[in-house]
């Protein structure tokens, strides 16, 4: 069964309309997502997207990310996505809201137009985890790895990559995140 998302008005508020995922990305309808970042050993955890993904197949991306279902709250979606994609059972209190980013991106993947216009709710997972705890959802992710901020910023500078330089700036300029990265805190 196809997922349905709330469609946003120009101010980023739910418009009262919903649409299926395929229509949202075919028509470039404004919708909400969650992006959850994990830090380990002073580095960012990035996922490599599955080769079968409808966008950015086999590319490095945010630790965990996904769409907010119609009627779902962002924090609940973030907890759900961490569990589904990485097998991490997070408590809502372990997710720190960092801010929002907007992105409009048009490309072609698997021969189809992909028009993504999203408002992302960005979170940092503050709970404890070890790399051996990660159990990836193979339909979404092929593997994960740790990358320096400089490595992530180099990827984000390429418009054909899913990482957004504005989101990385938002993340790394957060004082709590800066401390985790600088002091190699997990």
Secondary structure, DSSP 8 states (H G I E B T S, - for coil): ---EEEEE-TTSSEEEEEEEHHHHHHHT-EEEEEEEE-EETTEEEEEEE-TT-SSSTT-EE-SEEEE-BTT--HHHHHHHHIIIII-----GGGEEEEEEEEEEEEEEETTEEEEEEEEEEEEEE-S---GGG----TTTEEEEEEE-HHHHHHHHTSTTSS--HHHHHHHHTSHHHHHHHHTT--
